[in-house]
Structure formats: structure tokens, C-alpha cells
Amino acid sequence: MDLDVTSLNHRRAARRWERASVGDILERLTWSYPDKEAIVGAPGAFADAEYARLTYRQADAAASRVANGLLSRGLRQGDRVLMCCENSVEAYLFKIGAAKAGLVCVPVNPGLAPDVIGNLIERAEPAFSVVDAGVWHQVEPAFAARGLAPHVTITIGGDPVSGSSTFAEFVQGQPAAEPDAEIHGDDIWEILFTSGTTAQPKGAMISHHSSYYAAYSFALTLTRGLHIECDLKVAAFLPIIYHIADQVFTIPAFLSGGTLVIGRRPDPAAIAEAITREGVTALWGGSPIMVNALAALLREDPVAYDPRSLTVVVYGWAALPPGTLATLKRLCGEDLVAVEIFGQTEAISCHRFWPDKWPDTYRATSPAQNYVGVPSPLLASTVMDETGGMLDGKPGVPGEAVYRSPSITAGYYRDEEATAEAFRHGWFHSGDSCAYDDQGLRVMIDRYKDIVKTGGENVSSLRVEAVLCQHPGVARAAVIGLPHERWGEAVTAVVVPDPEHPVTEAELIAFCRERLAGFETPKRIVFAESLPDTIGGKILKYKLRVAHAGLYDT
């Protein structure tokens, strides 16, 4: 064995005892907590009862069987494994298994349009593919158009696709020994496509090192309020197979020696049941809409549900109403820590805002302002103008949030132009517009592509949405800019009304005019039964722009 004890530079750790590999995480825990539950599947989140509850020893053995099964099929280092799956224990084990084998997992949101899925298949050129039975009807056209057939079916919601193996059949007879694979920490183990809020998602390349850094930084947040860190039980009901949440709401459970509870979909009742049944301590709550729904359910039925085990609730994308936080603290305990995060697929070790750390700011802030706090200690971040100038020390001046961190994407797979555009001035450019306040806290203004440019003014769609959602007649709202002969773009709101509080277009416009500047007030309100969005709650505004493009033509 060649052990280099002379070189001090250009060393690349590849040996199992010193390397950073996502595939090694479960195995390392077998030396400390072999018989502790590592992964628990909530009802509906596993195909085979054998995988409903797995210890670290069992989970590691299953992931190793996946890895050895892939290698026995002739896959080699760097080959891509495509996954079109919703949350399940088996799908998660497949991801870890692919990482063990030195392969690259490419999870794709099965809810994307068939032409988009087809485009992603072409870019990934997968050597192997896995699908959920329940989503096969959605993705089959894209697979067929590219001549791709699934190799493994996770049989939740249906039978195996013809010609494919079930998960249990695939791993049967495979050795549980660790596969022999050379892996470096800066190897890419996952390509995660951006959320689909633009027409064609980009493939963010995620390295083993990046995942470790992001996970450790979030482990510090998720273990707040616990006496001992290995008591951590994280519940993830929002997507963790094809979403960047897998980095920060699954791996931290293992790095803390805790337990991951996987839910199939973000249903408030299922989440409340899991908290009560499993004693969940940390919850990825998603959007404030989801947290609001959960808080209301817990409040309405205190007999059926007991949330007192919760010590941390994480939310994102918008401000959490103080009333919701007060309800959660009353039900869970005053020491409950709520934290808003602000990040993206490319850089998830992100900004954090704790209402308990800045209570005066939290209570005094208008709902139209979305405070996202300060960067994670792992993340160097500032706000930059279009020339590359720093805006720190200039409160209220909007610019772009830019990052430097070991936990950001290595680039966009097979997209040199987009990568070059994102990495400029020595920073990664997020595409998010932010500003400092007079304390140095960051305030999220909007995604640049969602800012409405009307009559020479820039309007934050998030700000207008926050005002609209204060009206009792509004259940959900999305604000977009639509072509207008006079204004260039007209501020337009698409609103899902609350059936219990009827409201008219004129009433909503008047409500906004009292609270917003004239140029910010919507020119029109369009009522809709629902809004197109991702399962995580991000509204697909490009679809609304297409659907209503001709609104001001007449």
C-alpha cells in the first residue's frame, strides 16, 4: 500500500478511511448505533413492509445491495442513474446505493411536463433508470420517446412496469458488503435539476464534499433544543428525492446519529400523525402556507395530536405570520425554535432568519417584507450591483445575492453558457434580488425574473402577494407582469379566493391601493380555482404568464 507521508499539496483522499462520500454515511453509523433506527417510513412511503423501519445496520446493508446490484449490471464510475420517483424509503436507499457505487444519481420530478422530462433524459444520458409505479403513466411518454425503459419499479401505487424488476427483486441475492469503488470528495454524486419555475431546468452538479458541508451546517440548526444530539428525529414529507432538501433534511439526521422519518407527500394530517407517533423533534415545514395548515390542525384537534416533541420548525420562501408562530409555541412549548431559510438548488447552505433572535424586527415587520436574516457561517454572501460593486453598508438599495461557499454547485451539467453566467466577479450569482436593512440583515425582494417592470418602476411580486394574502378573501395569490401597451408590463394578480369570504376584483384592488404605492397596485385581478405550482409550494409563474398573456390585448 502506497502511503504518501511527504506531499503536502494536491492530495486527493480516496481511501475509505479518509474520504468524504455520501455513500459511506450509513456505514459509518454502524460502528456507533448499529441497532438504532436510521430510517422510518410513514404509511404510504414504502412499497415493502420490510423497509418500513430500518436500523443503521439494515439500511446500510440494503444500500450496499443496491450498489452491488448496479455494478453487477455493468455500470461504471460516473454513469448516471435516472430516478422518476416520489418520496419512499426504497427510493432514498437507491440514491445512497448509487453514491456507494461511485455513480451519479439524477432524480427528476415526475410532475414536470413530458417534453421537459424528455429534455432532461437527453441531457443525462442515463445508463439505468428507476420509476415509481404510481407515476409511470405520467412519465411513460417521455421515456418511450427517448427509447428508455425502466430497469426497476418501486411498487407504490401499482405493479412493476413490464420488463422491470421490483426493488426487492433487484437487491435479492446481492452481497451486503461495501462495494469496491474509488471515490473522491469532489466527485459529483448527484445532478439536481432546478425546480422547474423556468421552462427548462438546469442540472446543478452536487459533489460529496458539498453535501457533507451543507448537511453538517444544518445539523447545527436541526438539533437546537435537544439535550443530546443523537435524539434528533427529522421528518421530511416534502420532496427529498428530486429536491435539494435531501442535502439538509436527511443527511443531518445521520450525521447527528439520529433518525429520518420519510413521508410520502406533504399532507398536514399525515405530518401531525408522524410527529405524534414518532416523537419528531425537527420538521421541514416548507412554505408558511403548509406550516399554517399544520398549526391549524394541531390547534383544532389537541386530543388526536401531540406536538410537544417538536423543538425546531424550518420554513422558507416567505415570512411566517406571528400568529402562526404563537400558536405553535403554545402547542409545542415556548422553547420551540422557528427558522426561515433562504437558498436554492445551487446553494442550499443558505441565509437564516430566527424570529426569536430578532423579535422586534419580526414583530414590527410588515408582511410585505420577507426578512431572510444572515448567511450561514459556511456561506460568504453579499449583495452586489450589476457592475460587481458591493452594496453592504447601503441599506435599502436592491441588488443580487451572491455566494462563495464549499457547499454550492460545481456548475450546470453540460451547460457552459449558464455556468459562466452564474459564476462572475469571483462569486456565484443567485438570481435573487435582496437588500440590506440598517442592521445588516438581508431582505428578500424577489427573483429577478419575477420582478415586474411597469412604467419605469420595479415591483416586487412577493411584496404585492404578501399584501393580497392579508385579505380574508384570498386563499392564495400570485403576481405577474403581463404585456401592456402603456406600462410595458402591468402588475397583475391571479387569486384563489377563500369561499367563506367572497370578494370582488374592485374590493381587492382598493385593499391593495390603501397599502401599496400606485404603481405597485395590481391593474387587474384574475380569479382562479388553483395555481400551478411545485409540490413544495413554489408557484410556476411562467405558466401563468403564458396562460394570461393576452389579458390586456382588448
TIMI-22722 format. One record per residue (C-alpha): residue number from 0; x, y, z. Coordinates in pm, 1 decimal, padded with zeros to 6 digits. Example, Ala and Ser with C-alpha at 12.3 -4.5 7.8 and 13.67 -1.06 7.14 Angstrom:
 num       px       py       pz
   0  01230.0 -00450.0  00780.0
   1  01367.0 -00106.0  00714.0
This chain:
 num       px       py       pz
   0  00000.0  00000.0  00000.0
   1  00139.3  00335.1 -00104.3
   2  00100.4  00574.5  00188.6
   3  00227.2  00920.8  00099.8
   4  00363.4  01098.9  00406.6
   5  00571.5  01351.4  00213.6
   6  00340.3  01553.2 -00012.9
   7  00162.9  01849.3  00146.5
   8 -00032.3  01968.0 -00157.8
   9 -00254.5  01822.6 -00428.4
  10 -00360.2  01529.7 -00213.6
  11 -00695.3  01366.9 -00302.0
  12 -00839.4  01141.2 -00036.5
  13 -00986.9  00830.8 -00198.4
  14 -00930.7  00558.6  00060.8
  15 -01234.4  00454.0  00258.6
  16 -01093.2  00554.8  00596.7
  17 -01036.6  00918.0  00499.9
  18 -01257.7  01004.7  00205.0
  19 -01580.2  01207.2  00201.6
  20 -01850.9  01001.8  00030.2
  21 -02225.7  01029.1  00078.3
  22 -02239.7  00653.2  00030.9
  23 -02026.0  00598.9  00342.5
  24 -02257.2  00783.0  00582.2
  25 -02480.5  00491.9  00684.6
  26 -02188.3  00250.1  00711.9
  27 -02000.1  00478.8  00948.6
  28 -02300.4  00487.7  01182.8
  29 -02299.7  00107.6  01206.6
  30 -01993.3  00145.0  01428.6
  31 -02175.9  00365.7  01679.8
  32 -02551.0  00297.3  01654.5
  33 -02588.7 -00027.9  01454.8
  34 -02926.5 -00121.1  01601.5
  35 -03076.7  00225.1  01626.0
  36 -03348.8  00315.7  01378.6
  37 -03197.7  00518.5  01097.7
  38 -03491.9  00546.4  00855.9
  39 -03863.1  00520.7  00929.6
  40 -04120.9  00526.4  00652.6
  41 -04455.2  00686.8  00729.7
  42 -04758.2  00497.1  00597.0
  43 -04753.5  00505.5  00218.5
  44 -04382.0  00583.1  00197.7
  45 -04258.7  00227.9  00142.3
  46 -04351.5 -00044.7 -00104.7
  47 -04248.9 -00340.8  00106.2
  48 -04314.6 -00365.4  00481.5
  49 -03957.8 -00493.6  00519.6
  50 -03840.0 -00135.6  00461.8
  51 -04086.0  00039.7  00691.4
  52 -03834.8  00069.8  00975.1
  53 -03462.3  00019.4  00924.9
  54 -03175.0  00027.2  01169.8
  55 -02842.2  00168.7  01059.2
  56 -02713.6 -00184.8  01004.4
  57 -03017.7 -00276.3  00793.7
  58 -03023.3  00048.2  00596.0
  59 -02652.9  00024.0  00515.5
  60 -02685.2 -00338.7  00405.4
  61 -02979.4 -00251.0  00177.9
  62 -02790.8  00042.1  00021.2
  63 -02486.7 -00181.8 -00035.2
  64 -02706.1 -00437.1 -00211.3
  65 -02831.6 -00157.9 -00437.4
  66 -02473.1 -00053.3 -00511.4
  67 -02358.1 -00407.8 -00586.2
  68 -02665.8 -00468.2 -00798.0
  69 -02586.0 -00160.5 -01008.7
  70 -02222.3 -00257.8 -01052.5
  71 -02321.4 -00613.4 -01144.1
  72 -02524.4 -00465.0 -01432.1
  73 -02202.9 -00325.2 -01575.6
  74 -02236.4  00037.0 -01461.8
  75 -01909.0  00219.2 -01414.1
  76 -01791.8  00525.3 -01223.5
  77 -01968.7  00840.5 -01339.4
  78 -02259.1  00659.0 -01509.2
  79 -02593.6  00824.8 -01446.2
  80 -02886.7  00661.0 -01265.9
  81 -03213.3  00835.0 -01356.3
  82 -03492.5  00834.4 -01096.9
  83 -03853.5  00943.7 -01150.6
  84 -03985.5  00883.3 -00801.6
  85 -04173.0  01048.0 -00518.8
  86 -04061.3  01004.1 -00156.6
  87 -04012.9  00648.2 -00034.9
  88 -03764.6  00455.7  00174.6
  89 -03669.3  00241.6 -00125.3
  90 -03607.9  00543.3 -00349.0
  91 -03390.7  00702.4 -00082.6
  92 -03189.8  00381.1 -00041.8
  93 -03138.4  00378.6 -00418.9
  94 -02979.9  00723.1 -00400.3
  95 -02742.0  00619.0 -00124.1
  96 -02663.6  00296.5 -00309.3
  97 -02576.3  00482.8 -00627.8
  98 -02342.5  00705.4 -00426.5
  99 -02177.1  00397.6 -00270.6
 100 -02106.6  00262.8 -00618.3
 101 -01940.3  00584.7 -00736.7
 102 -02229.0  00655.3 -00972.5
 103 -02427.1  00974.4 -01027.6
 104 -02790.2  00990.6 -00921.5
 105 -03013.3  01202.9 -01147.5
 106 -03355.0  01241.3 -00981.0
 107 -03625.8  01404.2 -01193.0
 108 -03953.4  01549.2 -01071.2
 109 -04219.8  01323.2 -01226.9
 110 -04464.5  01612.6 -01219.6
 111 -04276.0  01803.1 -01490.4
 112 -04423.8  01822.7 -01837.8
 113 -04335.1  01524.2 -02062.1
 114 -04131.4  01739.6 -02302.3
 115 -03926.6  01876.6 -02012.1
 116 -03864.3  01527.6 -01872.5
 117 -03760.6  01419.0 -02221.1
 118 -03513.8  01705.8 -02241.1
 119 -03362.9  01608.8 -01905.4
 120 -03332.0  01244.8 -02012.2
 121 -03142.7  01355.7 -02323.4
 122 -02903.3  01564.1 -02116.3
 123 -02844.8  01295.3 -01854.9
 124 -02797.9  01002.0 -02096.9
 125 -02875.6  00756.2 -01814.9
 126 -02731.1  00406.8 -01803.4
 127 -03002.1  00290.9 -01562.1
 128 -03345.9  00413.1 -01458.3
 129 -03587.6  00372.6 -01167.3
 130 -03954.3  00476.1 -01157.2
 131 -04248.4  00470.8 -00919.6
 132 -04538.2  00257.3 -01037.0
 133 -04778.2  00533.0 -00937.6
 134 -04619.0  00793.8 -01166.0
 135 -04533.7  00571.3 -01460.5
 136 -04837.8  00686.3 -01658.9
 137 -04710.6  01045.3 -01628.9
 138 -04355.3  00979.8 -01743.5
 139 -04405.5  00690.1 -01988.5
 140 -04443.2  00917.5 -02296.2
 141 -04109.3  01086.3 -02225.0
 142 -03937.7  00751.6 -02169.2
 143 -04088.2  00599.8 -02483.5
 144 -03990.6  00899.4 -02698.8
 145 -03627.7  00851.6 -02594.0
 146 -03626.4  00472.5 -02621.9
 147 -03572.7  00434.3 -02247.8
 148 -03730.1  00157.9 -02039.4
 149 -03718.6  00148.5 -01658.3
 150 -03497.7 -00116.6 -01501.8
 151 -03653.5 -00102.8 -01153.3
 152 -04004.0 -00014.7 -01038.6
 153 -04082.1  00090.4 -00683.4
 154 -04425.2 -00061.8 -00649.5
 155 -04610.3  00214.0 -00468.5
 156 -04937.5  00279.7 -00646.2
 157 -04919.5 -00005.4 -00895.1
 158 -04747.9 -00312.1 -01034.4
 159 -04398.7 -00325.8 -01185.6
 160 -04356.4 -00182.1 -01532.5
 161 -04332.1 -00465.5 -01782.6
 162 -03973.1 -00583.9 -01814.8
 163 -03854.4 -00418.0 -01493.7
 164 -03767.9 -00561.4 -01153.5
 165 -03920.7 -00462.0 -00824.1
 166 -03684.8 -00309.4 -00568.6
 167 -03694.4 -00632.2 -00366.8
 168 -03612.6 -00841.8 -00674.7
 169 -03327.9 -00611.5 -00772.8
 170 -03147.3 -00638.2 -00439.1
 171 -03223.2 -01008.1 -00380.6
 172 -02905.7 -01214.4 -00370.8
 173 -02676.3 -00912.7 -00389.6
 174 -02397.6 -00900.8 -00129.2
 175 -02429.3 -00660.4  00162.4
 176 -02053.7 -00595.8  00157.2
 177 -01926.1 -00248.3  00076.8
 178 -01858.1 -00218.3 -00297.1
 179 -01504.7 -00160.6 -00417.2
 180 -01528.9  00188.6 -00566.0
 181 -01275.5  00470.7 -00580.8
 182 -01449.9  00790.2 -00475.3
 183 -01311.1  01139.0 -00421.5
 184 -01487.4  01407.7 -00222.4
 185 -01501.1  01642.1 -00519.2
 186 -01661.4  01379.7 -00745.0
 187 -02017.6  01459.6 -00847.9
 188 -02264.1  01215.9 -00693.9
 189 -02592.0  01388.0 -00781.6
 190 -02729.6  01610.6 -01055.4
 191 -03029.2  01800.8 -00920.6
 192 -03240.5  01993.5 -01166.0
 193 -03363.0  02334.7 -01063.3
 194 -03723.1  02349.9 -00951.8
 195 -03887.9  02398.3 -01287.9
 196 -04010.6  02751.9 -01223.9
 197 -03843.3  02829.3 -01556.4
 198 -03925.8  02646.1 -01878.5
 199 -03609.7  02435.2 -01888.5
 200 -03447.2  02337.7 -01556.6
 201 -03069.8  02340.1 -01523.7
 202 -02875.2  02045.6 -01378.4
 203 -02685.8  02155.1 -01066.4
 204 -02383.2  01930.9 -01008.4
 205 -02353.0  01832.1 -00640.3
 206 -02029.0  01686.9 -00502.9
 207 -01980.7  01463.3 -00199.5
 208 -01792.3  01745.2 -00024.4
 209 -02073.9  01989.7 -00093.5
 210 -02331.3  01756.3  00060.6
 211 -02122.3  01696.1  00373.1
 212 -02068.2  02066.3  00433.1
 213 -02433.7  02155.2  00379.2
 214 -02552.7  01870.0  00599.1
 215 -02320.9  01949.8  00887.8
 216 -02421.6  02315.2  00880.5
 217 -02790.2  02220.3  00903.6
 218 -02727.8  01958.5  01172.1
 219 -02638.1  02250.2  01399.1
 220 -02975.6  02410.3  01329.4
 221 -03189.3  02097.0  01349.7
 222 -03052.7  01982.8  01686.4
 223 -03148.4  02303.9  01871.5
 224 -03337.3  02236.2  02192.7
 225 -03214.4  01878.0  02228.5
 226 -03024.1  01768.4  02534.8
 227 -02828.1  01511.7  02330.5
 228 -02777.0  01549.1  01955.5
 229 -02842.7  01183.9  01867.9
 230 -03201.3  01225.8  01990.9
 231 -03269.1  01412.0  01665.8
 232 -03570.4  01286.8  01466.8
 233 -03619.5  01476.5  01142.4
 234 -03947.1  01449.9  00949.2
 235 -03935.6  01517.3  00574.6
 236 -04270.0  01498.4  00395.2
 237 -04182.8  01744.5  00122.2
 238 -03977.4  01611.4 -00170.9
 239 -03636.6  01470.0 -00080.4
 240 -03575.8  01251.4 -00383.7
 241 -03556.2  01518.6 -00655.8
 242 -03518.4  01830.0 -00437.1
 243 -03216.5  01995.1 -00273.4
 244 -03388.9  01935.6  00061.8
 245 -03223.8  01591.8  00055.0
 246 -02894.7  01759.0  00146.2
 247 -03017.3  01938.8  00456.2
 248 -03317.1  01747.8  00588.0
 249 -03199.8  01387.6  00552.3
 250 -02821.4  01361.9  00583.0
 251 -02806.2  01577.8  00901.1
 252 -03017.7  01315.9  01078.8
 253 -02747.4  01058.1  01013.6
 254 -02451.8  01286.7  01087.0
 255 -02610.8  01353.6  01426.3
 256 -02673.8  00983.9  01493.9
 257 -03048.8  01045.5  01478.5
 258 -03344.1  00917.3  01278.7
 259 -03502.1  01023.3  00948.9
 260 -03880.5  00993.3  00912.5
 261 -03979.1  00989.7  00544.3
 262 -04331.7  01085.7  00443.5
 263 -04480.3  01030.4  00101.0
 264 -04632.9  01375.4  00046.1
 265 -04682.5  01699.7  00244.7
 266 -05023.6  01628.5  00394.4
 267 -05082.2  01817.2  00723.5
 268 -05273.2  01527.9  00884.5
 269 -05001.6  01276.4  00793.6
 270 -04735.4  01512.2  00930.9
 271 -04927.3  01565.1  01256.8
 272 -04970.8  01188.3  01294.0
 273 -04599.5  01127.8  01238.4
 274 -04499.1  01392.9  01491.7
 275 -04726.5  01230.0  01748.4
 276 -04637.4  00869.2  01667.4
 277 -04259.7  00903.8  01621.2
 278 -04180.4  01189.6  01858.4
 279 -04041.7  01403.5  01575.9
 280 -03810.1  01679.3  01701.8
 281 -03735.2  01872.3  01379.9
 282 -03971.0  01939.4  01091.3
 283 -03909.3  02067.5  00742.1
 284 -04236.6  02255.6  00713.9
 285 -04191.4  02405.3  00367.9
 286 -04389.2  02716.6  00285.7
 287 -04574.2  02922.1  00550.4
 288 -04895.5  02800.6  00384.3
 289 -04810.0  02444.4  00485.4
 290 -04699.0  02548.8  00834.7
 291 -05022.6  02747.1  00875.9
 292 -05227.4  02442.0  00778.4
 293 -05037.0  02221.2  01022.3
 294 -05072.7  02471.2  01308.6
 295 -05447.3  02499.8  01245.3
 296 -05489.4  02122.0  01250.2
 297 -05290.6  02083.6  01572.3
 298 -05491.8  02361.4  01733.4
 299 -05828.0  02218.7  01627.1
 300 -05761.5  01862.7  01748.4
 301 -05532.0  01867.5  02055.9
 302 -05660.3  01525.4  02162.3
 303 -05556.4  01336.2  01847.8
 304 -05219.6  01506.4  01807.7
 305 -04934.1  01575.8  02048.1
 306 -04662.6  01801.1  01900.4
 307 -04470.7  01862.8  02224.9
 308 -04168.7  01667.1  02097.3
 309 -04101.6  01936.1  01833.9
 310 -03806.5  02163.4  01909.3
 311 -03738.8  02303.8  01558.8
 312 -03960.9  02403.6  01266.9
 313 -03794.9  02517.7  00944.2
 314 -03986.1  02710.3  00677.3
 315 -03895.1  02901.7  00364.1
 316 -03990.3  03117.3  00066.1
 317 -04197.6  03371.1  00265.6
 318 -04245.1  03521.3  00611.6
 319 -04431.8  03320.4  00877.1
 320 -04724.4  03511.9  01032.2
 321 -04657.0  03590.4  01401.4
 322 -04995.1  03439.0  01491.8
 323 -04891.4  03103.9  01346.4
 324 -04566.6  03104.1  01541.6
 325 -04752.7  03195.7  01860.5
 326 -04989.7  02901.5  01805.7
 327 -04700.9  02659.6  01755.3
 328 -04520.5  02782.2  02064.9
 329 -04837.4  02744.2  02270.1
 330 -04885.6  02386.3  02148.1
 331 -04523.1  02268.3  02131.8
 332 -04364.2  02474.5  02406.2
 333 -04224.2  02824.8  02430.3
 334 -03871.5  02697.8  02357.6
 335 -03969.2  02589.6  02006.2
 336 -03721.7  02735.9  01755.7
 337 -03860.1  02852.7  01423.0
 338 -03619.1  02946.2  01144.6
 339 -03676.9  03073.2  00793.0
 340 -03425.0  02962.1  00532.4
 341 -03347.4  03122.6  00200.3
 342 -03149.2  02926.5 -00053.6
 343 -03175.2  02745.4 -00382.8
 344 -03084.5  02421.4 -00555.8
 345 -02739.5  02557.0 -00633.9
 346 -02663.5  02683.8 -00281.5
 347 -02871.1  02535.7 -00001.9
 348 -02642.6  02614.3  00292.9
 349 -02811.1  02946.5  00296.5
 350 -02948.0  03250.8  00480.4
 351 -03137.5  03202.8  00806.2
 352 -03375.1  03424.6  00998.4
 353 -03474.5  03338.3  01356.2
 354 -03779.6  03528.1  01486.5
 355 -03653.2  03462.3  01840.5
 356 -03315.9  03622.5  01762.2
 357 -03463.6  03938.5  01614.0
 358 -03806.0  03955.4  01786.5
 359 -03853.7  04330.3  01748.6
 360 -03778.2  04315.4  01377.3
 361 -04005.1  04013.3  01337.5
 362 -04299.8  04170.9  01517.2
 363 -04261.0  04513.3  01360.4
 364 -04205.0  04398.3  01004.8
 365 -04483.2  04431.6  00751.5
 366 -04587.1  04100.5  00594.6
 367 -04484.7  04260.1  00267.5
 368 -04120.1  04235.2  00378.5
 369 -03954.2  03895.5  00378.2
 370 -03657.3  03905.7  00614.9
 371 -03411.0  03624.7  00545.2
 372 -03155.0  03726.0  00806.6
 373 -02787.1  03649.6  00767.4
 374 -02584.7  03390.5  00576.9
 375 -02495.6  03056.4  00729.5
 376 -02143.1  03065.0  00877.9
 377 -02049.2  02835.3  00588.3
 378 -02168.2  03088.3  00333.0
 379 -01993.3  03407.6  00235.3
 380 -02266.3  03623.2  00084.3
 381 -02316.4  03983.3 -00007.2
 382 -02549.3  04190.3 -00222.2
 383 -02396.7  04311.9 -00547.9
 384 -02498.7  04569.4 -00804.9
 385 -02491.3  04497.6 -01178.0
 386 -02132.1  04624.8 -01211.3
 387 -01998.8  04391.2 -00941.3
 388 -01996.4  04657.8 -00670.1
 389 -02074.3  04556.1 -00311.9
 390 -02386.1  04705.5 -00152.8
 391 -02304.5  04628.9  00210.4
 392 -02338.0  04948.6  00409.2
 393 -02607.4  05073.4  00171.6
 394 -02941.4  04988.0  00335.7
 395 -03243.9  04965.8  00111.7
 396 -03052.2  04951.4 -00216.5
 397 -03158.0  04637.3 -00405.9
 398 -02903.9  04414.5 -00573.0
 399 -02831.4  04047.7 -00637.3
 400 -02745.2  03798.1 -00363.4
 401 -02410.3  03635.8 -00447.2
 402 -02231.4  03348.9 -00271.7
 403 -01899.3  03183.1 -00203.4
 404 -01907.7  02850.1 -00022.6
 405 -01780.6  02492.2 -00039.9
 406 -02146.1  02386.0 -00045.2
 407 -02253.9  02541.7 -00373.7
 408 -02296.1  02371.1 -00708.8
 409 -01990.6  02282.5 -00914.4
 410 -02173.7  02411.8 -01222.4
 411 -02460.1  02320.6 -01451.9
 412 -02418.2  01983.2 -01619.5
 413 -02337.9  02018.5 -01990.1
 414 -02427.4  02387.5 -01987.9
 415 -02114.5  02600.1 -02012.9
 416 -02304.8  02916.5 -02102.1
 417 -02533.0  02907.3 -01796.4
 418 -02238.9  02817.1 -01572.3
 419 -02029.8  03107.9 -01699.8
 420 -02324.0  03342.9 -01649.5
 421 -02373.2  03226.5 -01289.0
 422 -02006.6  03240.4 -01183.0
 423 -01893.8  03601.0 -01230.8
 424 -01685.0  03854.4 -01036.1
 425 -01549.3  03566.6 -00826.5
 426 -01897.4  03484.1 -00689.9
 427 -02193.3  03261.8 -00767.1
 428 -02485.8  03480.7 -00876.3
 429 -02814.8  03357.3 -00731.9
 430 -03066.4  03539.8 -00949.6
 431 -03236.4  03665.1 -00630.3
 432 -03283.0  04035.2 -00560.8
 433 -03207.3  04136.1 -00199.5
 434 -03128.3  04442.4  00006.6
 435 -02970.2  04514.1  00345.0
 436 -03161.9  04678.8  00625.2
 437 -02994.0  04919.3  00868.3
 438 -02889.2  04625.6  01093.2
 439 -02718.4  04441.5  00809.2
 440 -02998.8  04183.8  00783.8
 441 -03096.7  04071.0  00435.8
 442 -03445.5  04126.5  00299.4
 443 -03557.6  03913.3  00006.0
 444 -03716.2  04127.6 -00264.7
 445 -03788.9  03882.4 -00545.9
 446 -03647.4  03651.6 -00806.8
 447 -03513.1  03881.2 -01078.3
 448 -03722.4  03702.5 -01337.9
 449 -04036.4  03770.3 -01129.3
 450 -03980.9  04143.6 -01076.8
 451 -04246.4  04335.2 -01270.1
 452 -04110.3  04628.1 -01470.8
 453 -04401.8  04868.4 -01503.6
 454 -04388.0  05228.0 -01623.8
 455 -04018.3  05257.7 -01540.0
 456 -04060.7  05117.1 -01188.1
 457 -03960.6  04778.8 -01046.7
 458 -04228.9  04599.2 -00846.1
 459 -04161.7  04305.6 -00614.7
 460 -04420.7  04038.2 -00685.3
 461 -04357.5  03893.9 -00338.5
 462 -04444.6  04224.0 -00173.1
 463 -04776.2  04255.6 -00356.9
 464 -04860.9  03889.6 -00288.2
 465 -04796.5  03938.9  00083.1
 466 -05040.2  04230.9  00092.4
 467 -05306.9  04041.0 -00100.4
 468 -05280.5  03743.4  00133.9
 469 -05368.3  03968.7  00429.3
 470 -05722.8  03994.6  00291.5
 471 -05955.0  03726.1  00433.0
 472 -06099.4  03667.2  00086.6
 473 -05764.3  03549.0 -00054.1
 474 -05652.1  03190.4 -00006.8
 475 -05351.6  03213.3 -00242.1
 476 -05212.7  03477.4 -00474.8
 477 -04952.7  03504.3 -00748.2
 478 -04843.6  03835.1 -00900.3
 479 -04700.2  03852.1 -01251.0
 480 -04621.4  04110.8 -01514.4
 481 -04817.8  04090.7 -01840.0
 482 -04756.8  04278.8 -02164.8
 483 -04928.2  04618.4 -02167.6
 484 -04920.1  04886.6 -02437.4
 485 -04886.2  05175.9 -02190.4
 486 -04699.3  05029.4 -01893.0
 487 -04471.5  04782.3 -02068.2
 488 -04576.3  04527.5 -01807.0
 489 -04892.0  04553.2 -01598.6
 490 -04894.2  04430.4 -01240.5
 491 -05149.6  04150.7 -01244.8
 492 -05267.9  03922.3 -00963.9
 493 -05401.8  03570.8 -01004.2
 494 -05601.8  03492.9 -00690.2
 495 -05753.2  03176.9 -00546.4
 496 -06045.2  03312.5 -00339.3
 497 -06146.5  03187.7  00003.3
 498 -06500.1  03050.8 -00045.3
 499 -06600.2  03155.5  00306.0
 500 -06517.9  03522.6  00241.1
 501 -06648.2  03632.8 -00100.6
 502 -06461.3  03925.9 -00250.7
 503 -06470.6  04121.5 -00577.6
 504 -06192.0  04242.9 -00803.2
 505 -06266.8  04604.1 -00716.8
 506 -06251.6  04534.5 -00343.3
 507 -05909.8  04367.2 -00372.1
 508 -05767.5  04646.5 -00585.2
 509 -05892.3  04903.4 -00333.2
 510 -05743.8  04698.0 -00048.7
 511 -05403.5  04699.2 -00220.7
 512 -05422.2  05069.9 -00308.0
 513 -05453.7  05152.7  00064.5
 514 -05136.0  04959.9  00143.5
 515 -04915.3  04991.2 -00164.3
 516 -04788.8  05260.6 -00394.8
 517 -04999.3  05328.9 -00700.7
 518 -04750.3  05166.9 -00938.0
 519 -04743.6  04853.2 -00716.7
 520 -05120.7  04810.3 -00708.0
 521 -05249.2  04539.3 -00947.4
 522 -05417.2  04669.1 -01260.6
 523 -05629.5  04356.0 -01278.5
 524 -05727.0  04064.5 -01052.4
 525 -05787.8  03727.1 -01218.9
 526 -05971.7  03469.8 -01008.6
 527 -05874.1  03102.6 -01042.1
 528 -05960.8  02772.9 -00877.1
 529 -05593.4  02684.2 -00825.2
 530 -05238.1  02792.6 -00905.9
 531 -04981.8  02579.9 -01089.6
 532 -04703.2  02500.8 -00850.5
 533 -04438.5  02253.0 -00747.4
 534 -04516.0  02006.6 -00469.2
 535 -04302.3  02224.1 -00243.0
 536 -04532.9  02519.6 -00297.6
 537 -04334.1  02729.8 -00546.0
 538 -04573.8  02882.0 -00796.0
 539 -04489.4  02820.5 -01161.1
 540 -04532.3  03179.0 -01271.8
 541 -04413.6  03118.5 -01625.5
 542 -04728.2  02908.9 -01677.6
 543 -04943.8  03195.2 -01555.8
 544 -04767.6  03437.8 -01789.7
 545 -04838.4  03208.3 -02084.5
 546 -05199.8  03143.8 -01982.4
 547 -05285.3  03513.8 -01941.1
 548 -05051.9  03671.5 -02197.3
 549 -05336.9  03834.6 -02392.1
 550 -05527.2  03976.3 -02094.0
 551 -05463.4  04340.6 -02189.8
 552 -05498.7  04298.3 -02567.1
 553 -05856.0  04425.2 -02564.7
